[in-house]
Amino acid sequence: MKSQPIVGGAVFNTVMEVAGHRCQCGGECGNPHNRDGGRCPREHDHYTSKHGRRVRLMAAPVDPLATDLTAARLPASELRAWCPDCHTAAARLARKRLPTAPTDQCGLFDL
């Protein structure tokens, strides 16, 4: 592995070794990843395609909606390797699934 963050390098390395330096998304992003056995095929420091960008995986909580403070306090065993595309999509889907606030409150102008 060529690149790694300076801060939290030991935690990052532990997460990447457990993940095999591959994104651990199993469909939480909304993409079933059918061609790769149900798991995202992106690997750390590899290219996405011939003309694509370099993949930089991150060690992030299983819950994509966890706050930065919560994530910083988690041990490596509670983190997983995510590619940025899967993490962003998983967070977007998780936000959509959150219960909405009740709208049956009385308003100032209700007659």
Secondary structure, 3 states (H helix, E strand, C coil): CCCCCCCCHHHHHHHHHHHCCECCCCCCCCCCCHHHCCCCCCECCCECCCCCCECCCEEEECCCCCCHHHHHHCCHHHEEEECHHHHHHHHHHHHHHCCCCCCCCCCCCCC
